[in-house]
Amino acid sequence: EKEITGRQRLVTLARNAGMRFMGEDWVQPMVYPSRRSDRELMDKILDMIERKTPAHFEAQVRALLGRPDARPLLPGIACPTLVLCGREDSWSPLAQHEEMAELIPMSRLVALAACGHMSTLEKPAEVSAAMREWLRRKLPAGH
């Protein structure tokens, strides 16, 4: 119920004040605290948010709130999988990623320190390095 109320508040804010204004509020808990004062980073994120309309955002919120639990499907993933997150992601906490990694048979978890939900923007070099390392790994025999 708290998630529904919070997301609906953001939809209303987007409709009434615009996507960028809503984004200023929405993005605060998503970005690692010390990075929130980085205007270049924050502008990149807000520019990305502003490229969408309140209708797009509302549809995204409906999809997120209505999505089925995919955890039962994770053990059936039969390929190497990288589960990467920001260690301080308050939207999708580390514990959630640890659970996913435990359920996916050939997964590798990478949790980036001093990083929130926007890992590709907050820590692009570290995300790329983790992906390169993961792509270099050899498949187990028989795959």
N, C-alpha and C positions, 0 to 999 in steps of 0.2 A: 504493500500500500504506500509506503514511504517513497519507493522508487517511482511509482505511478504519479504520485502527487508532485514530486520533484521534476519529473520529465514534463508533465503537463504545464507546470509553472514556466519552464523554459520555452515550450511551444507558444504559450500566451505572450511571453516576453518577445519572442521572435516576431510574432504577428504585430504586436503593438509598437515595438521600438526598433525592429529591424534585426537582421541576422548578426551584424557586427556587434551591436550592443548586447544581444543575447550571448554571443560568443565570449565577450569580455567576462561575463559571469560564469558561463559554462566551463571555460577552459581553466579557470583558476585551480580547482582541485586536480586537474589532469596533468599539470606540468609540475615538475620538481620545484619546490619552493624557491631555491636560489636562482632558478632560470626565469621566474616570472617577471623579473625586472629587465630581462634581455629584450629590448624593444624589437630588434631584428627578428628574433625567434617568434615573439608574440605576434608581430605583424604578419609573418608567414602563415601562422596558424589562423589568425583572424581573416586574412585574405582568402584562405581556403574555405573557411566557414561562410564568408560573405558571398562566395560564388554560387551558393545554393539559396533557394527560396524558403520562406517559412513553410510552404506546402511540402517541399522536399523533406525538410526537417521533420515535420509532423508525420509524414509517411515512414521515415526512418524510425521515429520513436514508436509508432504503432507496430512496425516489424520487429523491433527489439523486444517490446513488451509481449508480443504474441508468439515469439519464436519457441519452438519445442526444445526440450532439454536434449542436447546432442550427446551427452556423456555416454549413454548406452552404445553409441556407434563407435566411440573412440577405440575400443579394443580391436575392432575390425580393420583398422588402418594397417595395411600390410606393406608400408614403404617407410624408408627413413623419414623422420619428421623433426623439424626444428621448432621448438616451442620457445619463443623469445619474448621477453617482457622487460619493462622497467621495474626494478626491485621495489620502488616506492609508488607504483601505479595504484592510485586510490579507486579508480573505476573498475579495474580488473586486477584485484590483488594477487600478489605472488602466490598465495595459497591456492588460488583458482588455477594458476598455471602449473603449479606443482601437481595438483590433482590430474590435470589433463596429461601431463608428461608421464605420470604413473600409469595411466590407462592406455596410452598409446605404446604398443610393444617396442618399436624401434625409434623411440624419441630421444631427443637431447634437449634439456632445458638450459637456456642461457638467460640469466637475470642480470640486467645491467644496473650497476650501482649508481646512485644519485640521478635516477631517471624515473620519470612518471609514465603516463599513458602514451604520450606522443614520442615514442622512442626513435622513430625514423627521423624526426625533426630535432629532437633534443640531443641525440647521440648518433648522428649519421655514420661517422667513421666506425664506431664500435658495432653498430648494426651490420654494416657492410663487412667488417672483419669477421664477425660471427657467422655470417652467411657464407663467406668465402671458405672459412674453416670447415663448416658443415658440408659444403659442396665437395670439398676435397676428400672427405671420408669415403672409404671403400664400403661397398655393400657387403653384408654378410653372405657367405656361401649359399647358393641356391636362390638368390634374388636377382 
